[in-house]
Amino acid sequence: MASAAGHCLVRFMDPDSMKSISMYAQPVSCWQSLQKFHHVNITRYQSCSLSMAMMNGCKGDPRLPVGIIDSCTLPAVPSPALALEKLHSAIFGLKSNPPPFTSGIIRLQVPIEEQIQAIDWLHAQHQLLPRCFFSGRSRKKDSDIFVVFPNGNGQSSVTHNLVSVAGVGSAVFFRNLHPFSYNDWRSIKRFLSTECPMIRAYGAMRFDARANISSEWEDFGSFYFMIPQVEFDELERSSTLAVTLAWDDALSWTWAKAISTLESTMDKVSSKIVRLQKEVSRTFILSNHHSPSKMHWDLAVKKALEIINRSSTPLTKVVLARSSRVITATDIDPIAWLACLKQVEGENAYQFCLQPPDAPAFIGNTPEQLFHRKWLKITSEALAGTRGRGGTTALDLQIEHDLLSSPKDHLEFTIVRESIRSKLEAICNRVVIEPKKAIRKLPRVQHLYARLAGRLRSEDEEYDIMASLHPSPAVCGFPTEEARLLIAETEVFDRGMYAGPVGWFGGGESEFAVGIRSALVEKGLGALIYAGTGIVEGSNPSLEWDELELKTSQFTKFLKLEVPLRSRFENIGTPN
């Protein structure tokens, strides 16, 4: 082990066996040049614009593996500025000694001996696009990823849990207009490896890929994923700055182009990071237009209930949604808005941001997991029924009891849970549900909740997981196709990525949340805030509308409302 310490090394801790696993870099000339150059001080590069030309991995042959997939960890440094300098030096060394492959992907990372929030780093990058952010919920120990860095003597010196990831630029992106297919999944997996688990593709998919794409969602396509060129990983007690190079001569994206565009991106990256105040600059809401309006919402819910109550229909639940266009006096900073959500609403929730080039920013704070896969183990969740939190412990328990004993909410929850169980049983050897029905409490709302776990028959069934679990009854309805068709007939706006899968694919692991509690932030146009609610037998249109108000209030409460709107907003039944 000690003899290998001088080579590039990435080590990860397997929490199940608590044995360290080492992945060594391939013995190619690029690593020799790294050893030679990564201690060299360099002068500052001349600034240049980011190149808009990027490699779309979906255009490659998904059957052909890339020539090399590798990771390399450089010595730890005390600050982001020194980490950036060390990466510049390493890239400089690689330029004259390219690896002998026509395609590949290589990640270089530098541990930073300080915990810095990934969202603060992303905010400091002055809107470099594309960009992404993903913060998972805190998990139990048996599902954590531990990043273990060597101390130079072949022994592990730091073991930290990954908290959040932010990235700018794309080493390779994946986008298409057609629905996400098996070949698209294989195109992504082509650039991933179990031996390099931190090389990940972050992105999202549309709720309904068969629906027409509206102008605000055009740049996202039917799906959009990116492996960041420059990535900042926030760990429990430290951080990591990383860069990734990807190339494929068959796509006319050579090693030289990959190096050039990476250098261009790195020239724009700032190492001056200031902690966000976790508050949005207060701005007046000039207008707030709902689609549908309250009147049309009532009609849509009544129509759905009429269909559900027919003895001839199999439909038992449909999820109807609302899009609210909020126009503000000044532009909303999507990263600052997301930081507020993470600070105030982030407990037991995922936070995400995805923004392709020249596109709006899709941000969200969602409590709902679609699935988490690690090797053959898979977990998913059923989440349904919504109530606000009480202002006192006694009131909160009373609201909890009301939710647990509500026949309407029990029906909605049971439909969701049993549908997910059935879908998992089709791809797993067995499925365990524990707890079968409980309460998940969030800072402002609480839901009925169940956790489902199973063991896949094969890791290759990952695509089947996505195709099977999305869309879930929690955001579409049941049966799925009947609910989807009614949504398409009823809703007059494009959901886009709202209620679609959002998360990441990795080598031996992947995790996706459901993109609810989300918004699309457009420069000069305010934001579109999305929310939905499940309609089942016994639903009341006015109460469902109040639930929409409660869900969207996590966004609007950070803005300054006009007085007439404020009084109406604060009189919603559930306290903030």
Residue pairs with C-beta under 8 A, 6 or more apart in sequence:
1 22
1 154
1 155
2 153
2 154
3 154
4 22
4 24
4 154
5 150
5 152
5 153
5 154
6 35
7 24
7 25
7 31
7 35
8 24
8 25
8 31
8 34
8 70
8 71
8 72
8 73
8 74
9 22
9 23
9 24
9 25
9 72
9 73
9 150
10 22
10 23
10 71
10 72
10 73
10 109
10 196
10 198
11 20
11 21
11 22
11 23
11 148
11 149
11 150
11 156
12 20
12 21
12 23
12 145
12 146
12 147
12 148
12 197
13 19
13 20
13 21
13 146
13 148
13 156
13 159
14 20
14 21
15 141
15 142
15 143
15 144
15 146
16 142
20 148
20 156
23 71
23 195
23 196
25 31
25 70
25 71
25 72
26 68
26 70
26 99
28 68
28 99
28 100
28 101
29 97
29 98
29 99
29 100
30 94
30 97
30 98
30 99
30 106
31 72
32 97
33 93
33 94
33 96
33 97
34 72
34 74
34 90
34 93
34 94
34 108
36 93
37 89
37 90
37 92
37 93
38 74
38 75
38 86
38 89
38 90
38 93
39 89
40 89
40 92
40 93
41 85
41 89
42 85
42 88
42 89
42 92
45 88
45 263
45 266
45 267
46 267
47 267
47 268
48 264
48 267
49 264
50 128
50 129
50 169
50 261
50 264
50 265
50 268
51 260
51 261
51 264
52 357
53 257
53 261
54 170
54 172
54 173
54 261
54 357
55 170
55 171
55 172
55 173
55 246
55 247
55 248
55 251
55 253
55 258
56 172
56 173
56 174
56 175
56 251
57 172
57 173
57 174
57 187
57 188
57 190
57 191
57 246
57 248
57 251
58 174
58 175
58 176
58 184
58 187
59 251
60 187
60 190
60 248
60 250
60 251
61 250
62 183
62 184
62 186
62 187
62 190
63 186
64 103
64 190
64 250
65 190
66 101
66 103
66 104
66 105
66 190
66 191
66 248
67 99
67 101
67 102
67 103
67 104
68 99
68 101
68 104
68 105
68 106
69 104
69 105
69 106
69 191
69 192
69 193
69 195
69 196
69 199
70 104
70 105
70 106
70 107
70 196
71 106
71 107
71 108
71 109
71 195
71 196
71 198
71 199
72 90
72 106
72 107
72 108
72 109
73 109
73 110
73 111
73 149
73 150
74 86
74 87
74 90
74 108
74 109
74 110
75 86
75 110
75 111
75 152
76 110
76 111
76 112
76 113
76 149
76 158
77 83
77 86
77 110
77 111
77 112
77 113
78 112
78 113
78 114
79 112
79 114
79 271
80 112
80 116
80 121
80 232
80 239
80 241
80 271
80 273
81 271
81 272
82 110
83 110
83 112
83 241
83 271
84 241
84 266
84 269
84 271
86 110
87 108
87 110
87 241
87 242
87 243
87 266
88 266
90 108
91 108
91 243
91 259
91 262
91 263
91 266
94 245
94 259
95 259
98 255
98 256
99 106
99 255
102 248
102 249
102 250
103 247
103 248
103 249
103 250
104 245
104 246
104 247
105 171
105 172
105 191
105 199
105 227
105 244
105 245
105 246
105 247
106 244
106 245
106 246
107 196
107 198
107 199
107 242
107 243
107 244
107 245
108 242
108 243
108 244
108 245
109 198
109 233
109 240
109 241
109 242
109 243
110 240
110 241
110 242
111 149
111 158
111 238
111 239
111 240
112 238
112 239
112 240
112 241
113 238
114 238
114 239
115 234
115 235
115 236
115 237
115 238
115 239
116 232
116 234
116 239
116 273
117 164
117 234
117 275
117 276
118 133
118 135
118 163
118 164
118 165
118 166
118 232
118 233
118 234
118 239
119 133
119 135
119 164
119 166
119 276
119 335
119 338
119 339
119 342
119 351
120 273
120 274
120 275
120 276
120 339
121 166
121 232
121 234
121 239
121 273
122 131
122 133
122 166
122 168
122 232
122 335
122 353
123 276
123 333
123 335
123 336
123 339
124 270
124 272
124 273
124 274
125 131
125 168
125 268
125 269
125 270
126 268
126 270
128 168
128 169
128 265
128 268
128 269
129 168
129 355
129 356
129 357
129 358
129 359
130 168
130 169
130 170
130 173
130 226
130 355
130 356
130 357
130 359
131 166
131 167
131 168
131 353
131 355
131 361
132 165
132 166
132 167
132 202
132 203
132 226
132 228
132 352
132 353
132 354
132 355
133 164
133 165
133 166
133 167
133 335
133 338
133 351
133 352
133 353
133 354
134 164
134 165
134 202
134 350
134 351
134 352
134 503
134 504
135 163
135 164
135 165
135 342
135 346
135 350
135 351
135 352
136 162
136 163
136 164
136 350
136 511
137 348
137 349
137 350
137 369
138 348
143 372
143 374
143 379
144 161
144 162
145 161
145 162
145 197
145 509
146 159
146 160
146 161
146 162
147 158
147 159
147 160
147 161
147 162
147 198
147 233
147 235
147 240
148 156
148 158
148 159
149 156
149 157
149 158
150 156
150 157
151 157
151 158
158 237
158 238
160 235
160 236
160 237
160 238
161 235
161 236
162 233
162 234
162 235
163 234
163 235
163 236
164 233
164 234
164 351
165 200
165 202
165 231
165 232
165 233
165 234
165 504
166 231
166 232
166 234
167 202
167 226
167 228
167 229
167 230
167 231
167 232
168 228
168 229
168 230
168 265
168 269
169 228
169 229
169 230
169 261
169 262
169 265
170 226
170 227
170 228
170 229
171 226
171 227
171 228
171 229
171 244
171 245
171 246
171 258
171 262
172 191
172 226
172 227
172 246
173 224
173 225
173 226
173 227
173 356
174 184
174 187
174 188
174 201
174 203
174 223
174 224
174 225
174 226
175 220
175 221
175 223
175 224
175 225
175 356
176 184
176 221
176 222
176 223
177 213
177 221
177 222
178 209
178 222
179 209
179 210
179 222
180 205
180 209
180 222
180 223
180 466
182 463
184 223
185 462
185 463
185 466
185 505
188 201
188 225
188 505
189 505
191 199
191 201
191 227
191 246
192 199
192 200
192 201
192 505
192 506
192 507
193 199
193 507
194 507
194 508
195 507
196 507
197 506
197 507
197 508
197 509
198 233
198 242
198 506
199 227
199 244
199 506
199 507
200 227
200 504
200 505
200 506
201 225
201 226
201 227
201 504
201 505
201 506
202 225
202 226
202 227
202 228
202 354
202 503
202 504
203 223
203 224
203 225
203 226
203 354
203 502
203 503
203 504
204 220
204 223
204 224
204 225
204 352
204 354
204 362
204 497
204 500
204 501
204 502
204 503
204 515
205 222
205 223
205 470
205 497
205 500
205 501
205 502
206 213
206 217
206 220
206 222
206 223
206 495
206 496
206 497
206 500
207 471
207 475
207 476
207 495
207 496
207 497
207 498
207 499
207 500
207 515
208 471
208 484
208 487
208 488
208 495
209 222
209 223
211 488
211 494
211 495
212 494
213 221
213 222
213 494
213 496
214 493
214 494
214 496
216 360
216 494
216 496
216 520
216 522
216 528
217 494
217 496
217 497
217 520
218 359
219 356
219 357
219 358
219 359
219 360
220 354
220 356
220 359
220 362
220 496
220 497
224 354
224 356
225 505
226 356
227 244
227 246
228 244
229 243
229 244
229 261
229 262
229 265
229 266
230 241
230 242
230 243
230 262
230 265
230 266
230 269
231 240
231 241
231 242
231 243
231 244
232 239
232 240
232 241
232 242
233 239
233 240
233 241
233 242
243 262
243 266
245 255
245 258
245 259
245 262
246 253
246 258
247 253
247 254
247 255
247 257
247 258
276 335
276 336
276 339
278 339
278 340
278 342
278 343
278 344
279 336
279 340
279 558
280 332
280 333
280 336
280 337
280 340
280 558
280 559
281 330
281 333
281 336
282 559
282 560
283 328
283 329
283 330
283 332
283 559
283 560
284 328
284 329
284 559
284 560
284 561
284 562
285 326
285 327
285 328
285 556
285 559
285 560
285 561
285 562
285 565
286 327
286 328
286 329
286 562
287 325
287 326
287 327
288 324
288 325
288 326
288 327
288 556
288 565
289 324
289 325
289 327
290 297
290 322
290 323
290 324
291 322
291 323
291 324
291 325
291 492
291 493
292 300
292 322
292 491
292 492
294 545
297 320
297 322
297 541
297 544
297 545
298 541
298 542
298 545
300 320
300 490
301 320
301 535
301 539
301 541
301 544
302 541
303 490
304 318
304 320
304 486
304 490
304 535
304 539
305 535
305 537
305 539
307 313
307 315
307 318
307 486
308 315
308 316
308 317
308 318
308 535
308 536
308 537
309 537
313 482
314 479
314 482
315 477
315 478
315 479
315 482
315 483
315 486
316 411
316 415
316 477
316 478
316 479
316 536
316 537
317 411
317 412
317 415
317 416
317 473
317 477
317 478
317 483
317 534
317 535
317 536
318 476
318 477
318 482
318 483
318 486
318 487
318 534
318 535
319 473
319 474
319 475
319 476
319 477
319 483
319 487
319 499
319 532
319 533
319 534
319 535
320 487
320 490
320 491
320 532
320 533
320 535
320 544
321 487
321 491
321 495
321 498
321 499
321 530
321 531
321 532
321 533
322 530
322 531
322 532
322 548
322 552
323 493
323 495
323 498
323 528
323 529
323 530
324 528
324 529
324 530
324 531
324 552
325 525
325 526
325 527
325 528
326 526
326 527
326 528
326 529
326 555
326 556
326 559
327 525
327 526
328 526
328 527
328 559
331 523
331 524
332 521
332 526
332 527
332 559
334 353
334 355
334 361
334 363
334 521
335 353
335 361
337 363
337 519
337 521
337 555
337 558
338 351
338 353
338 363
338 365
340 558
341 351
341 363
341 365
341 554
341 555
341 558
342 351
342 365
344 443
345 365
345 442
345 443
345 444
345 554
346 365
347 442
347 443
348 367
348 440
348 441
348 442
349 365
349 366
349 367
349 442
349 517
350 364
350 365
350 366
350 367
350 369
350 502
350 503
350 513
351 363
351 364
351 365
352 362
352 363
352 364
352 366
352 502
352 503
352 513
352 515
353 361
353 362
353 363
354 361
354 362
354 497
354 502
355 361
355 362
360 520
360 521
360 522
360 523
360 525
361 520
361 521
362 496
362 497
362 502
362 515
362 518
362 519
362 520
363 518
363 519
363 521
364 502
364 515
364 516
364 517
364 518
364 519
365 517
365 518
365 554
366 502
366 513
366 514
366 515
366 516
366 517
366 518
367 383
367 440
367 442
367 447
367 517
368 381
368 383
368 474
368 475
368 513
368 514
368 516
369 379
369 380
369 381
369 511
369 512
369 513
369 514
370 380
370 469
370 470
370 472
370 501
370 503
370 512
370 513
370 514
371 378
371 379
371 380
371 465
371 466
371 469
371 510
371 511
371 512
372 378
372 379
372 380
372 509
372 510
372 511
372 512
373 456
373 462
373 465
373 509
373 510
373 511
374 508
374 509
375 459
375 508
375 509
376 455
376 456
376 457
376 458
376 459
377 453
377 454
377 455
377 456
378 424
378 428
378 453
378 454
378 455
378 456
378 465
379 451
379 452
379 453
379 454
380 420
380 424
380 451
380 452
380 453
380 469
381 420
381 449
381 450
381 451
381 452
382 413
382 416
382 417
382 420
382 448
382 449
382 450
382 452
382 474
383 416
383 440
383 447
383 448
383 449
383 474
384 409
384 412
384 413
384 415
384 416
384 417
384 447
384 448
384 473
384 474
384 534
385 403
385 406
385 409
385 410
385 412
385 413
385 447
385 448
386 445
386 446
386 447
386 533
386 547
386 550
386 551
387 399
387 400
387 402
387 403
387 445
387 446
387 447
387 574
388 399
388 444
388 445
388 446
388 550
388 573
388 574
388 575
389 396
389 399
389 441
389 442
389 443
389 444
389 445
389 446
389 574
389 575
390 396
390 397
390 398
390 399
390 575
391 575
396 441
396 446
399 446
400 439
400 441
400 446
403 409
403 439
403 446
403 447
403 448
404 437
404 439
404 448
407 538
408 536
408 537
408 538
408 539
409 448
410 437
410 448
411 536
411 537
411 538
412 534
412 536
413 437
413 448
413 450
415 473
415 478
415 536
416 472
416 473
416 474
416 478
417 433
417 436
417 437
417 450
417 452
419 472
419 473
419 478
419 480
420 452
420 469
420 472
420 473
421 431
421 433
421 452
423 468
423 469
424 431
424 452
424 454
424 468
424 469
425 431
425 454
426 468
427 454
427 456
427 457
427 461
427 464
427 465
427 468
428 454
428 455
428 456
428 457
429 454
429 455
429 456
429 457
430 454
430 455
431 452
431 453
431 454
432 452
432 453
432 454
433 450
433 451
433 452
434 451
434 453
435 449
435 450
435 451
436 450
437 448
437 449
437 450
438 448
438 449
438 450
439 446
439 447
439 448
439 449
440 446
440 447
440 448
440 449
444 550
444 553
444 554
444 574
444 576
445 550
445 551
445 574
456 462
456 465
459 508
462 505
462 510
466 501
466 512
470 500
470 501
471 480
471 484
471 499
471 500
472 514
473 480
473 483
474 514
474 534
475 499
475 514
475 516
475 532
476 483
476 484
476 487
476 499
477 483
477 484
477 486
477 487
477 534
477 535
495 530
496 520
497 515
497 518
498 515
498 516
498 518
498 520
498 530
499 514
499 515
499 516
499 530
499 532
500 514
500 515
501 512
501 513
501 514
501 515
502 512
502 513
502 514
502 515
503 510
503 511
503 512
503 513
504 510
504 511
504 512
516 530
516 531
516 532
516 551
517 531
517 551
517 554
518 529
518 530
519 527
519 528
519 529
519 530
519 555
520 527
520 528
520 530
521 527
522 528
527 555
529 552
529 555
529 556
530 552
531 547
531 548
531 551
531 552
532 548
533 544
533 547
533 548
533 551
535 544
546 572
546 573
549 569
549 572
550 572
550 574
553 569
553 572
553 576
556 569
557 576
561 569
570 576
